Each structure stands twice: as structure tokens, then as C-alpha cells.
């Protein structure tokens, strides 16, 4: 069979190590006949993890040797200087050379962003990369950026984030013109600091489907398809959401098991509880794209298991098939601000 798509995986990354990366990659191979995967890492560690794969699947897996591993607490500058043979760097190099269409890594976010920026460069016209991910919302999900790549952003950069978010949200399953909102402390035009107000003016003059200011609660209502903010605010919001989700899960478990009667009653609620858990399973939303780069890089959560990592791989595949960097470049050129 002629294979047309190749994905590079930093297989030594993440809190759970290579096992979850390899298992997730194999799962995606089973459902994607035209896919080939290159596992980047230490061959003696990776080869035993492939023994259970069928011969047909194994024929679509390639190994790329890398002698170094990037730790989660290492400084990006040190990684770039001293770990040029790391699995993280080699996986990005495969994208830069055209041998892979996307890179997936569960590794150090700062090192991954800095190395990707250095090796791949930026899309023409985009000043800074941004981290974008899907947030569960009423009726589907909300595309939100920046989630931590840039502590601050200029009005022009916020406008560029809006362009990139609009491209990411237009994934063939949603409106042809995604609704874009700018995160603010209020919906009125007079609200917000100078940077937000200047970005608001740029977005109003653009041809994006800009809906104006949105507040934090609008992230979950489905009022817009894209929420734009700076990386400091976006990252605080994301971590708050994650903490709230964990707290709700703990409280629900405590309430349903605090007495024999509650435990008995919970049996009747099992179908609804399973549906709730499946709908808000964070593994379904794993994978944050580093957009603005002249290549596709997807960051998987460091604690991702095989199921979650497979979702990150599928996200990379989807972006590769769509040619997201080229689409962002064309969309930016079409904007008049």
C-alpha cells in the first residue's frame, strides 16, 4: 500500500514514558491505513514495546535514534544548546526536513516551543507562535488561544492569534466563518486596558467573523467558536478549568459514596454518570497545537495515557491533511486591517 502521511513522535517524552506514546501511536495506526509513524528515541527502549504489534502494523513504524532525553524541568535555552540529539529535537528536525508532516510530543512545553521556533521558523507575517486547544463547551467545544506561549501580547499579535484561531476552528465540521471573541473583563466597548481595546479596533476592521468582547463564562456557553487572549490570562484560565474539573470529580465521588443509601442510589444513576464522564473526559481534548510555526507541532499533556496520546496524534494528522500553516498564511494575507 502507498502511504502518504508520516508523523514523527517524540517517544521518550511525558510522565508515563515511552509505553503510552508507543501504545497510542499503534492505536492510531490501526484506524489510519495511509499513516506511517517514526518513533524517535532510544531504539533499545522502543523496540520491545513494538513486539505485540502485528507484522503489518510494524511495517509502518520506523525508528529514529536519539541519544538524549529532555527533562520536564530543563531550561529551554540549555536544551537548545546541549541536547541537539534529544528525541524532542530530532522529531522536530524530521518535520523541518520534510520527512514528517507533524511532530507530537508530551515533553517540556518551553523547550518544545523554543526548539520548534528555532528549527521551523515562523509563518510569514506571524510575529509570535501561540498555543491553542479545544475547551469543552455547550454544543461542542471552544477553540482558545493563547494558552501560555506568550506572557503578554501586542494588539497586532492578538489580531494574529484571532486569525490563527479562526483557521483552527474552521475544521470542516463547524461554521465556514467561525465566530471570534476577544476575552475581556466585560462586554461593553469601554471595558479593558489599552492593548485589548486596540486589538478590538483591529478586529472590527477585519473580515473575520468578529463578535466583540466576551467574558470568562462565555468560554463554555458556545457563544463564540474562538476565544482570543494573551498567554498569561489564557494559561491561568486553563489551569483554573483543570482544577475545577478535578474538584468536581472528587466532590461527586464523595457525595455518591458517603453512605450505603447514596451508593445504592448511584447504581440507578450509572448511565448518566458514564455519559457525563465520557463527555468531559479530558483525554478527548488532549493535544494543544503550537500555531504560527512554519510546521505542525502538537503538545500532548505530560501525563497523557495511551488513549489521550492517540487523540494528540489524530490532531496532528488532521492539521497535516488540512495544511494548517499554509491555510493560516493565506488567511492572514486576505485580511485588511
N, C-alpha and C positions, 0 to 999 in steps of 0.2 A: 504493500500500500504506500502511496505517495503521501508523505507527511508534510504539512505546510506551515506548522506553527511550532516554535520552540520556546520554552520558558526556562530561565535559569533560577535555581533555588539555592539560597544560602542555607545549606543543610546543617550547619553547625551552630545556628543561632537559636535563641529562645531559651526560656527557663526549663523546658522539658527535654531539651537536647534534640539530637537528630531523629530519634524514633518517631516523634509526632510529625516532623517535617516530611519524612520519607513515607509514612503511612498516609498522610494527607495527599501527597503527590500521587501515590499509587491509586488512591480512590478516584482522583480526578482523571487519571489516565483511563480507567475503566469506562468512564462515561464520555470520553472525548477522543474518538478514533483517530483524528488527524493531529494529535498532540504528541510532541516529543519533549522530554524533560531532561535537563542537565543538572545533576546534583553536584554542588560544589562543596568540597570539604576534604577530610582525610579518608582516603579510599579504604584503609583497613577498618575504619569505623563504619563506613557506609555499606560496604559490600555484604556483611552479614545480615543487614536489615532488608536486603533485597531477595534473600533466599526463598521466602514464601511466595514471591510474585511468580506468576506463570511465565513461561518462556516467551509468549507473545508480548506480554507487558514489559518484561525485562529487556526485550529488543528495542524498546522505545525509551529506555533510560540510559543516559550516558553519565559518566563520572568525570569531573574536572578536579584535579588535585590542587589542594591549597594547604599549606603547612601551618597556618596561623588561625587563631580564633579571636574574635573581638569580644572583650568582656562588656557587660552591660554598664559598668561604671567607668569605662575608659573615656578620656577626653578626646573629642573629635580630632583635634589638632595632632595629638600623639598617634592616633590610629592612622591618619593620613601620612604621617612621616615614617612610622616604624612598622606598619603592618600592611605592606603592599602585597603580601602573599596571603592575606587573610581570605577566608571564604566569602566575606562580605565584599571585599574589593574585587575579587576575581569574578563574582557573579555580575557585578556592575560592568566590569570590563567586557563581559560577553555581550551585554546589551550595546555597549559603545562600538564594538567591532562588527555588530550586525549578526552575530552568531545566535543571539537570543532576542526575542521580541519584547521581553519583560523580565524584570528581576523581582523575586519575592523573598523577603527576609523578616525574621522575627527578632532581629538583633537591635543593638543600641541605636535609638532613634536619631540622636545627634550625629553619631558617626555615619549612619546611613545617609542622612540628608547632606552632610558636608561632603562626603565622598562622592555621592551622586552628582551634586552640584559641580564639583571639580572635574569629574571624569566626563559627564554627559553634557555639561553646559546648559544654557537656558534657551527656551523658545524665543525667537526674535520678537522683540517688543515687550517681553515679560521681564520685569525687574527682579522679582523675588519669587521663589517657589513657595507653595503653600501645602498644608496637609488637609485633605478633605475626606470626610467619611459620611456614611448614611446613619441618621438617627431615627429610631422608631417613632412614628407619628400616626395620628388618626388617618386611616385610609391607606397607609403605606409607610413612607419614610421621607425625611427631610435631609437634603444634602447640605452640609455645613462646613465652612472653612473661614478662616484658617484655624486649625486646632493645635497650633504650637510651634510652627516653623519660624514665626517672626513675632518677637515680643511686642513690637509696635509696627505700625504701617502708615504710609502716607495716603492722602486721598487718591492719588493715581494708583497706588498699589491695591487699595481696597476696590477700586473700579476694576482692575485687572483680575482680582480674586472673583469678582462677580461674573466676569466673562468666563473664567475657567469653571466656576461652579455651574453656570448655565449650560456649558458643554457637558459637564459630568452628569447633570440631571437629565439631559436630553438623551436618554439611553435606549430609545426605541419603544419603551413601554409607558412613556409619560407624554405630557403635552409637548407639542412641537416648539412651543415657546415657554420654557419653564418660568414660573413666577419667582422673582428675585426680591428679597427683603434685606435691608441693612439693619443690623442689630443696634438698638439704642435704648436709652432709659425711658423713652416714651414715644408715642406715635405721632405727636404733634411736630410740625416743622420747626418750631422754636427750640425743641429739646436737643441735647447733645453738645459735645465740645466741638471746637473749630474743625478738627480733622474729619469727624463724622459728617458735619454739615457741608464741608467742601466735597466730600465723596458723594453725598446725597445730590448735590448740584450736578456733578459729572454724570451720575447715573440717570438723572431725569432727562439729560440731553442725549443720552444714548438710545440705540434702537433695541436694547434689551427690554424684556417684559418686566420693568421695574415697578414694584408695588409700593415703594416708600419704606418708612421705618417700621420695624417690628420689634416687639419686646420678647423677653426670655420665654414666656409661656407660649408664644407663637411657634416656637421650635417644634412643639408636639401637636399642634392643632391641625396641621396640614393647610394653614392659611397661605403659605408660600412653599415653593419647591426647593428654594435655595436661601440659606441664611448666611450673610457675609459679616465677618468681624475680624479684628486683629487676633494674632496668635495668643496673646496673653489672656484676653477675655474668653476666646474660644476654648482654650485649654482648661481654664477654671470652670467654665460651664460643663465641659465634657466630664471632668473629674467629679463634679458635683452630681451629674446624672448617674455616673457609675456607682458612687457612694450611696445615693438614694435607692438605686435598684437593689444593691446588696442589703441595705437596711430593710427594705420592704420584704425581701425574700426571707430574712431572718425572723421578722415580726410575724409574717404569715405562718411560718413553720411553728413558732412558739404558740400562737393562738390556736392552731389546729391540733396541737398535741398536748395542751396544758391539762387536759382531763380526759377520763375514759369516754365521757359523753361527746366531747369535741372530736376525739379520734374516731368514734363511731360515725358521727355526722360527716366527717371529712370523706368517708367512703362514698357517700352519695354525691359529693362534690368533685370526685376524682376526674370525671371527663372535663369539667370546666377548668380544673386546676391544670390538667395536662395541656389543654388548649392555651391557657394563659402562659404557661411555661414555654411552650413552643413558639408562641407569638413574640415573646420578649426574650427568647434565648439569645444572649449576647454573641454566641458563636455564629448566628446567622448574619450578624453585622460586622464580623471580623474583617479587617482589611481597610487600611487607610491609604489613599493614593497621594503620592508626592507630585502634585501637578505643577506645571510651569517648566519642568525639566524637558530637555530635548531627548527624552527617552522615558520608558514606563518603569516606575519603581513603586512597589506596593509594600507597605509596612504591616506585617501581621502583629497582633498582640503578643508580647513576650511569653505569656502563659497559655498560649493557644494550644489546644489538643489537636488531634488529627482532623476532627470534624471542622473545627474553626479554621485550621490552616488550609484545608481544602477550599473553604469559602474565599480566603485571600487569593489562592491560586486562580480560582474561577474569575475573580475580579480582574486580575492581571490579564487573563485570556480575553475577557470581554473588551478591555481597553485596547489590547493589541489588535483584535479584529476590527475595531472601530477606527483605529489610527488616531487616538485621542490627541497626541501632541500636534499633529498636522491640523486636526479639527480646531484646536484652540488657536493656533496661528492664523487660520483663515477667518475664524470668528472675530478675533481681535482686529484684523485688518478691515473688516466690514463695519466696525463701529465708528461712528462720527461723534466725537466729544469736544 
